[in-house]
Amino acid sequence: MDLNLVIIIGGAVVFGGAVAYLVLLRERGAQRAALAAVGVAAVLAASFLLMLLLARLALPAVLVFVALFSGAVTHLVFRRELGARRAALLAAGATIVITVSALFVLYLAVIAFILAIGVYLLLRIRLRLAPALVLMGGTLGGLLAASAGAFWISLTYM
């Protein structure tokens, strides 16, 4: 595995834990927020390790995991605010976008998804639902485009 990929995955894991801490700090207090942040970071790290292990077996196995991961996370994040039906529709859309993107930039698509969800959760503290969703969508689109550009550049110079 490439050192750059390890650094990027580690950054995404730390970002996920930091977002969990900041979002839960007011609601649960510092100690419980820190425990939740460690839990989120551990789940993210385990998810990336599982993806790396599945990548050694077969690409379809990784894509199934990416689809399940992105759909479940999207549904869990949006169920309380949007309701079960709307959250399921949003999860289906996110699953399609992230899984298709993962065909081209496998790990970077998942990292872009994690960063976009984190941006949404942080913005949702201060903004209403609609602007936070728009900014999340813009963040996801920008990060996926940047991922595709970085992948294209790396392939060009190989």
N, C-alpha and C positions, 0 to 999 in steps of 0.2 A: 504494500500500500504506500502511496505517495505521502511524503511528509506534509505537503500543502493540504491534502485532503484531511489529514488528521487535525491540522490546525483549524481548518474551516469547520469540521464537525465539532471539535472541542469548543469553538466559539459559539456555535449554534446551541450546544448543550448549556453552556454558561449563560447565554442570552435567555434561554427558556427558563432556567432557574431564577435569574434576576427578575424577569417579568413576573413570574409567579410570586416572588417575594414582594415586589412593589404593588401588585394588584391586591394581594391578600393582607398587606400590612395593617391597614385601617380596620378591616373587618375582623381579623383574628388575633392581632397583636404580633409583636416581633418574634416571639419564640415559635408560635404555631406557623407563622408565615415562613420562617426559616426552615422548619421541618417540611412544609409543603414544597418549598423551593428545592430542597435536596431530593425529595421524591420525584418532582418533575424532571430534574436533571438526570436522575437515575433512570427513569423511564425513557427519556430521550436517548441517553447513552446506550441502553439496552436495545432500543429500537434500531439504532444505527449499527450496532454489533450484529444484530439479527439480519439486517439487510446485507451486511458484508458477508456473512456466512451463507445466506441464500444466493448471493451473487456468484459464489463458487459452484453452486449446484446448477442453477438455470436462471436465465433472465425472466421467464414468465413467473417464476416463484417470487422474485423480487417485485415484479409489477403487481402481483396479487397482494403482497404485503403493503406496498405503497398505496394501493387503492383502499385497502381496509384501514390503514393508518390514517390517511387523509380524510376519509369519510367519517370515521369514528371521532376523530379530534374535532372536525367541523361540527358534527352533530352535538357533541358534548359542550362546545363553546357557545353555540347559538340556541340551544334548546330552551333555556330559561327565558331569554329575551324575545325570541321569535315564535315560540310554540313548537310542538313536535312536528307538525306538518311542514311548516316553512323551513324549519331546521333540516328536515329530511331532504327537501328540495335543494337547499343550499349545499348540503353535504353531497348530494348526487352530482351537482355541478362542479363542486370542488374536486370530487373524486375523478371526474372525467378530465378536468384541466390538468390536475397534478399527474395523473397516470399517463396521459398522452405526453406531457412535458418530460416525464421520466424516461420515455422512450429515447429521448435525445440527450438529456443531461440528467442522468439518473440521480445522483446524490444531491446535485445542486438544486433540482426541482423540490426535493423534500426540504432542503435548507431554506429555500425561498418561501415555501409554505409556512415553515415554523416562524420565520421572521415576520411574515405578513400577519399571522395570527397574533404574534406578540405585539406588533404595532397596533392592531385592532384593540387588544385588551388594554394597552396603555392609553390609547386615545379614548376608549370608552369611559374611562374614569372622568374625563373632562368634557367630552362632546356627546351630542345625542347620537342615536343609533345610525341614522342615515349618513351623516358626514363621516362617521367612523368607518362604516362599510365602504363608502366611496374611497376613502384614503387607503383602506386595506386592499381593495381591488387594484388601485393604482400602484401600491407598493408591490403586490404580487406580480402584476404585469411587468413592472419595471425590473424587478429582480429576475423574473424568468427570461426577459429579453437580455439582460446583462449576462445571465448564465449561458444562454445560447451564444452570445457574442464571445464570451471567454472560451467556450468550448470550440467555437469555430477558429478563433485565433490559435489555440493550442494545437488543433489539427493542422492548421496551415503551416506551422513552424516545426512539425515533426518530421 
